[in-house]
Amino acid sequence: MTIPSKAPRVGCGALIRNAQNEILLVKRLRDPEAGHWGFPGGKVDFGETDQQATVREVKEELGIDIRLGPLAHLVNYIDLSEDQHWLAPVYNATIVAGNPEILEPDALADWKWYSEEKLPALLTEATRQTVKA
């Protein structure tokens, strides 16, 4: 059996809402999609579940503890021109402890709560797909 030289990567994200039903978004500094706003999250590490990765990534990025709810959307992000292929489950989530703050200033420029009616123009593909779904 031949193993392909390239394979899809696995990401994860959290769709976090506050009491006003606003969505927590972060502004990315790194490619892919630098300068775009999207859900907090990241890469699934070998040996961890997508749920574990989502909780870990949000804690690393924003210093908050979250509780995951049901799957909001499974993102299929394929951009062959940029050599990108990701599968990324996005989970509904709520904050159970802490207040968001940028803990990875080399990766994230900002965080903000947005209503679905007033989302920023530059959204990550995962965020666009999930909000549309």
C-alpha positions as a Markdown table, in Angstrom:
| # | Residue | x | y | z |
|---|---|---|---|---|
| 1 | Met | 0.0 | 0.0 | 0.0 |
| 2 | Thr | 1.3 | 3.4 | -0.9 |
| 3 | Ile | 0.9 | 6.2 | 1.6 |
| 4 | Pro | 0.2 | 9.6 | 0.1 |
| 5 | Ser | 2.9 | 12.2 | 0.5 |
| 6 | Lys | 0.2 | 14.7 | 1.6 |
| 7 | Ala | -2.8 | 14.0 | 3.8 |
| 8 | Pro | -5.5 | 16.2 | 5.3 |
| 9 | Arg | -4.7 | 17.7 | 8.6 |
| 10 | Val | -7.2 | 17.8 | 11.6 |
| 11 | Gly | -8.1 | 21.0 | 13.3 |
| 12 | Cys | -10.7 | 22.0 | 15.9 |
| 13 | Gly | -12.7 | 25.0 | 17.0 |
| 14 | Ala | -15.1 | 26.2 | 19.6 |
| 15 | Leu | -18.3 | 28.2 | 18.9 |
| 16 | Ile | -18.6 | 30.0 | 22.2 |
| 17 | Arg | -21.6 | 32.2 | 22.9 |
| 18 | Asn | -22.2 | 34.6 | 25.8 |
| 19 | Ala | -25.4 | 35.4 | 27.7 |
| 20 | Gln | -26.3 | 37.9 | 24.9 |
| 21 | Asn | -25.9 | 35.2 | 22.3 |
| 22 | Glu | -22.8 | 36.9 | 20.9 |
| 23 | Ile | -20.0 | 34.7 | 19.4 |
| 24 | Leu | -16.4 | 34.9 | 20.6 |
| 25 | Leu | -14.0 | 35.4 | 17.7 |
| 26 | Val | -10.2 | 35.8 | 17.6 |
| 27 | Lys | -8.1 | 37.6 | 14.9 |
| 28 | Arg | -5.4 | 35.4 | 13.5 |
| 29 | Leu | -1.9 | 36.5 | 12.9 |
| 30 | Arg | -0.6 | 33.4 | 11.2 |
| 31 | Asp | -1.4 | 31.7 | 7.9 |
| 32 | Pro | -3.6 | 30.1 | 6.8 |
| 33 | Glu | -6.0 | 33.1 | 6.8 |
| 34 | Ala | -3.8 | 35.6 | 8.7 |
| 35 | Gly | -5.8 | 38.8 | 9.4 |
| 36 | His | -9.1 | 36.9 | 9.5 |
| 37 | Trp | -11.5 | 36.5 | 12.4 |
| 38 | Gly | -12.5 | 33.0 | 13.5 |
| 39 | Phe | -13.3 | 30.6 | 16.3 |
| 40 | Pro | -10.6 | 29.9 | 18.8 |
| 41 | Gly | -9.1 | 26.5 | 18.3 |
| 42 | Gly | -6.2 | 24.9 | 16.5 |
| 43 | Lys | -4.6 | 21.6 | 15.6 |
| 44 | Val | -5.4 | 18.1 | 17.0 |
| 45 | Asp | -2.2 | 16.5 | 18.3 |
| 46 | Phe | -1.4 | 12.9 | 17.8 |
| 47 | Gly | -3.1 | 10.8 | 20.5 |
| 48 | Glu | -5.7 | 13.3 | 21.6 |
| 49 | Thr | -9.4 | 13.4 | 20.7 |
| 50 | Asp | -10.8 | 16.4 | 18.8 |
| 51 | Gln | -12.8 | 17.3 | 22.0 |
| 52 | Gln | -9.6 | 17.2 | 24.1 |
| 53 | Ala | -7.8 | 19.3 | 21.5 |
| 54 | Thr | -10.6 | 21.9 | 21.4 |
| 55 | Val | -10.6 | 22.4 | 25.2 |
| 56 | Arg | -6.7 | 22.5 | 25.3 |
| 57 | Glu | -6.4 | 24.9 | 22.4 |
| 58 | Val | -8.9 | 27.4 | 23.8 |
| 59 | Lys | -7.2 | 27.3 | 27.2 |
| 60 | Glu | -3.8 | 27.9 | 25.6 |
| 61 | Glu | -5.0 | 30.7 | 23.4 |
| 62 | Leu | -7.4 | 32.6 | 25.7 |
| 63 | Gly | -6.9 | 31.2 | 29.2 |
| 64 | Ile | -10.5 | 30.1 | 29.7 |
| 65 | Asp | -12.0 | 26.8 | 30.6 |
| 66 | Ile | -14.9 | 25.6 | 28.4 |
| 67 | Arg | -17.5 | 22.9 | 28.4 |
| 68 | Leu | -18.3 | 21.4 | 25.0 |
| 69 | Gly | -21.8 | 20.9 | 23.8 |
| 70 | Pro | -22.9 | 19.2 | 20.6 |
| 71 | Leu | -21.0 | 19.4 | 17.3 |
| 72 | Ala | -21.9 | 22.6 | 15.5 |
| 73 | His | -20.3 | 21.8 | 12.1 |
| 74 | Leu | -17.7 | 19.6 | 10.5 |
| 75 | Val | -15.6 | 22.0 | 8.4 |
| 76 | Asn | -14.0 | 20.8 | 5.1 |
| 77 | Tyr | -11.4 | 23.4 | 4.2 |
| 78 | Ile | -9.6 | 22.6 | 0.9 |
| 79 | Asp | -7.5 | 25.2 | -0.9 |
| 80 | Leu | -5.2 | 23.4 | -3.3 |
| 81 | Ser | -3.7 | 26.7 | -4.5 |
| 82 | Glu | -2.5 | 27.3 | -1.0 |
| 83 | Asp | -1.6 | 23.6 | -0.4 |
| 84 | Gln | -4.1 | 23.5 | 2.5 |
| 85 | His | -6.5 | 20.6 | 3.3 |
| 86 | Trp | -8.1 | 20.5 | 6.8 |
| 87 | Leu | -11.0 | 18.7 | 8.5 |
| 88 | Ala | -12.1 | 20.6 | 11.6 |
| 89 | Pro | -15.0 | 19.8 | 13.9 |
| 90 | Val | -16.4 | 22.9 | 15.5 |
| 91 | Tyr | -18.2 | 22.4 | 18.9 |
| 92 | Asn | -20.7 | 24.5 | 20.6 |
| 93 | Ala | -19.1 | 25.6 | 23.9 |
| 94 | Thr | -19.7 | 27.7 | 27.0 |
| 95 | Ile | -17.1 | 29.3 | 29.3 |
| 96 | Val | -17.1 | 27.7 | 32.7 |
| 97 | Ala | -14.1 | 29.6 | 34.2 |
| 98 | Gly | -11.9 | 32.6 | 33.4 |
| 99 | Asn | -12.1 | 35.7 | 31.2 |
| 100 | Pro | -10.7 | 35.7 | 27.7 |
| 101 | Glu | -7.2 | 37.2 | 27.2 |
| 102 | Ile | -4.7 | 36.8 | 24.5 |
| 103 | Leu | -2.0 | 34.3 | 25.8 |
| 104 | Glu | -0.4 | 33.7 | 22.4 |
| 105 | Pro | 0.4 | 37.2 | 21.0 |
| 106 | Asp | 2.4 | 35.7 | 18.2 |
| 107 | Ala | -0.6 | 33.8 | 16.9 |
| 108 | Leu | -3.6 | 36.1 | 17.8 |
| 109 | Ala | -4.0 | 39.8 | 17.5 |
| 110 | Asp | -7.3 | 40.3 | 19.4 |
| 111 | Trp | -10.5 | 38.7 | 20.6 |
| 112 | Lys | -14.0 | 40.2 | 20.6 |
| 113 | Trp | -17.7 | 39.3 | 21.0 |
| 114 | Tyr | -19.8 | 39.7 | 17.9 |
| 115 | Ser | -23.5 | 39.3 | 17.2 |
| 116 | Glu | -24.3 | 37.1 | 14.2 |
| 117 | Glu | -25.8 | 40.1 | 12.5 |
| 118 | Lys | -22.6 | 42.2 | 12.8 |
| 119 | Leu | -19.8 | 39.7 | 12.0 |
| 120 | Pro | -16.5 | 41.2 | 10.6 |
| 121 | Ala | -16.1 | 41.1 | 6.9 |
| 122 | Leu | -12.9 | 39.0 | 7.0 |
| 123 | Leu | -13.9 | 35.6 | 8.5 |
| 124 | Thr | -12.0 | 32.4 | 8.3 |
| 125 | Glu | -13.4 | 29.7 | 6.1 |
| 126 | Ala | -14.3 | 27.5 | 9.1 |
| 127 | Thr | -16.3 | 30.4 | 10.6 |
| 128 | Arg | -18.1 | 31.2 | 7.3 |
| 129 | Gln | -19.1 | 27.5 | 6.8 |
| 130 | Thr | -20.2 | 27.1 | 10.4 |
| 131 | Val | -22.3 | 30.3 | 10.6 |
| 132 | Lys | -23.9 | 29.4 | 7.2 |
| 133 | Ala | -24.8 | 25.9 | 8.4 |
